[in-house]
Amino acid sequence: MAEKNIVVIGTGVSGLTTALLLSQDPQYRIVVAAKHMPGDYDKEYASPWAAYRYEAVKSQNGREALGKCSRISSEIALVPAFTSKANCEIHQRAKDVGTPSGDGYSELSSVDPWFKTIVLNFHQLDTPSDADSATLCMSVCINTAIYLPWLVSQCLERKVTFKRKQFKHVRDAAAPSIHPAEKVDLVVNCSGLMASKLGAVEDDKMYPARGQVVLVRNESDKIMGVTGTHDSGDEP
Ligand SMILES: Cc1cc2nc3c(=O)[nH]c(=O)nc-3n(C[C@H](O)[C@H](O)[C@H](O)COP(=O)(O)OP(=O)(O)OC[C@H]3O[C@@H](n4cnc5c(N)ncnc54)[C@H](O)[C@@H]3O)c2cc1C
């Protein structure tokens, strides 16, 4: 069977998971090329900062992808070194509806979301005193500081190679010098936020969001999410 030479741009969760899944087919020879690698911390590289739960997004277009992610999540949830599985409560405050944060979470905090049949144990909760509605489903919490190197080690075991490269244009990833076969059949773009700047992609739907991760030593029997940031001063 003819081999296919593939370049994946990006070493975030998207790029590394793509490379790992593709590497299960021995027909593919894969290079992952990126400006940042696990171990780097930069505002252009989101995955080392992602801190929290497996989370569904607004669009229904992701239904099929989320189904697959759901299966991947169940598989990786078996690796306790970097995951914990727990019920996740989402509390929605009515005053957040129409704000940037409320809109961003509108599907996640809906009492009738499109993903309710995909995630496990989805149901509506009695309304808590600090919210206007609340839901619960099973989720996993992934420690990306451990998970990203684990993905790299799994890829290396399957002969995926890594290159540190910054591309100005998406076609630069198809240059013969990027792949040991000196020929590239397919480029998969997993450049995350920086897809907004990558030549010929220039995805104007990508925009940055500010976040802060605080690590707390704690015992908890559930994961909590509450909408809203506009409680003080200059927050939108
Ligand atoms: C503080 C914070 C908390 C978060 N919490 C959660 C959460 O709880 N749950 C959740 O689901 N999501 C969360 N997110 C969002 C999540 O982190 C991102 O959606 C996810 O990590 C994006 O992964 P990615 O692989 O698409 O992109 P990234 O991780 O950003 O990776 C992009 C890769 O592409 C490379 N690249 C980009 N442009 C180029 C170029 N031109 N040339 C070469 N390489 C390039 C980069 O170097 C990098 O390797 C959070 C984000 C932040 C910042």
The ligand as an SDF file (V2000), in Angstrom:
LIG
                    3D

 53 58  0  0  0  0  0  0  0  0999 V2000
   -6.4540   29.9290   30.7060 C   0  0  0  0  0  0  0  0  0  0  0  0
   -7.1760   28.9630   29.7680 C   0  0  0  0  0  0  0  0  0  0  0  0
   -8.0400   28.0100   30.2930 C   0  0  0  0  0  0  0  0  0  0  0  0
   -8.7000   27.1340   29.4370 C   0  0  0  0  0  0  0  0  0  0  0  0
   -9.5230   26.1990   29.9720 N   0  0  0  0  0  0  0  0  0  0  0  0
  -10.1520   25.2960   29.1650 C   0  0  0  0  0  0  0  0  0  0  0  0
  -10.9970   24.2850   29.7000 C   0  0  0  0  0  0  0  0  0  0  0  0
  -11.1900   24.1790   30.8850 O   0  0  0  0  0  0  0  0  0  0  0  0
  -11.5840   23.4140   28.8540 N   0  0  0  0  0  0  0  0  0  0  0  0
  -11.4010   23.4950   27.5040 C   0  0  0  0  0  0  0  0  0  0  0  0
  -11.9680   22.6660   26.7670 O   0  0  0  0  0  0  0  0  0  0  0  0
  -10.6160   24.4630   26.9550 N   0  0  0  0  0  0  0  0  0  0  0  0
   -9.9980   25.3540   27.7520 C   0  0  0  0  0  0  0  0  0  0  0  0
   -9.2110   26.3420   27.2100 N   0  0  0  0  0  0  0  0  0  0  0  0
   -9.1260   26.4060   25.7310 C   0  0  0  0  0  0  0  0  0  0  0  0
   -8.0980   25.3900   25.2490 C   0  0  0  0  0  0  0  0  0  0  0  0
   -6.8890   25.6020   25.9400 O   0  0  0  0  0  0  0  0  0  0  0  0
   -7.8630   25.5610   23.7470 C   0  0  0  0  0  0  0  0  0  0  0  0
   -9.0820   25.5360   23.0390 O   0  0  0  0  0  0  0  0  0  0  0  0
   -6.9880   24.4410   23.2030 C   0  0  0  0  0  0  0  0  0  0  0  0
   -5.8300   24.2570   24.0150 O   0  0  0  0  0  0  0  0  0  0  0  0
   -6.5600   24.8010   21.7890 C   0  0  0  0  0  0  0  0  0  0  0  0
   -5.6900   23.7630   21.3690 O   0  0  0  0  0  0  0  0  0  0  0  0
   -5.0880   23.8210   19.9250 P   0  0  0  0  0  0  0  0  0  0  0  0
   -4.2880   22.5700   19.7450 O   0  0  0  0  0  0  0  0  0  0  0  0
   -6.1550   24.1070   18.9270 O   0  0  0  0  0  0  0  0  0  0  0  0
   -4.1400   25.1310   19.9100 O   0  0  0  0  0  0  0  0  0  0  0  0
   -2.8350   25.4870   20.7570 P   0  0  0  0  0  0  0  0  0  0  0  0
   -2.6990   24.7110   21.9950 O   0  0  0  0  0  0  0  0  0  0  0  0
   -2.8080   26.9720   20.8770 O   0  0  0  0  0  0  0  0  0  0  0  0
   -1.6450   25.0210   19.8030 O   0  0  0  0  0  0  0  0  0  0  0  0
   -1.3460   25.7210   18.6090 C   0  0  0  0  0  0  0  0  0  0  0  0
   -0.0770   25.1200   18.0310 C   0  0  0  0  0  0  0  0  0  0  0  0
    0.1200   25.6340   16.7180 O   0  0  0  0  0  0  0  0  0  0  0  0
    1.4290   26.1550   16.6070 C   0  0  0  0  0  0  0  0  0  0  0  0
    1.4140   27.2340   15.6170 N   0  0  0  0  0  0  0  0  0  0  0  0
    0.5320   28.2430   15.5090 C   0  0  0  0  0  0  0  0  0  0  0  0
    0.8270   29.0140   14.4330 N   0  0  0  0  0  0  0  0  0  0  0  0
    1.9320   28.4580   13.8790 C   0  0  0  0  0  0  0  0  0  0  0  0
    2.7250   28.7930   12.7460 C   0  0  0  0  0  0  0  0  0  0  0  0
    2.4350   29.8390   11.9640 N   0  0  0  0  0  0  0  0  0  0  0  0
    3.7950   28.0270   12.4640 N   0  0  0  0  0  0  0  0  0  0  0  0
    4.1070   26.9450   13.2330 C   0  0  0  0  0  0  0  0  0  0  0  0
    3.3860   26.5940   14.3190 N   0  0  0  0  0  0  0  0  0  0  0  0
    2.3230   27.3360   14.6170 C   0  0  0  0  0  0  0  0  0  0  0  0
    1.7670   26.6290   18.0020 C   0  0  0  0  0  0  0  0  0  0  0  0
    3.1620   26.7990   18.1650 O   0  0  0  0  0  0  0  0  0  0  0  0
    1.1990   25.4650   18.8250 C   0  0  0  0  0  0  0  0  0  0  0  0
    2.0880   24.3900   18.8200 O   0  0  0  0  0  0  0  0  0  0  0  0
   -8.5160   27.2260   28.0290 C   0  0  0  0  0  0  0  0  0  0  0  0
   -7.6370   28.1890   27.5090 C   0  0  0  0  0  0  0  0  0  0  0  0
   -6.9670   29.0460   28.3600 C   0  0  0  0  0  0  0  0  0  0  0  0
   -5.9910   30.0560   27.7560 C   0  0  0  0  0  0  0  0  0  0  0  0
  1  2  1  0
  2  3  1  0
  2 52  2  0
  3  4  2  0
  4  5  1  0
  4 50  1  0
  5  6  2  0
  6  7  1  0
  6 13  1  0
  7  8  2  0
  7  9  1  0
  9 10  1  0
 10 11  2  0
 10 12  1  0
 12 13  2  0
 13 14  1  0
 14 15  1  0
 14 50  1  0
 15 16  1  0
 16 17  1  0
 16 18  1  0
 18 19  1  0
 18 20  1  0
 20 21  1  0
 20 22  1  0
 22 23  1  0
 23 24  1  0
 24 25  2  0
 24 26  1  0
 24 27  1  0
 27 28  1  0
 28 29  2  0
 28 30  1  0
 28 31  1  0
 31 32  1  0
 32 33  1  0
 33 34  1  0
 33 48  1  0
 34 35  1  0
 35 36  1  0
 35 46  1  0
 36 37  1  0
 36 45  1  0
 37 38  2  0
 38 39  1  0
 39 40  1  0
 39 45  2  0
 40 41  1  0
 40 42  2  0
 42 43  1  0
 43 44  2  0
 44 45  1  0
 46 47  1  0
 46 48  1  0
 48 49  1  0
 50 51  2  0
 51 52  1  0
 52 53  1  0
M  END
$$$$
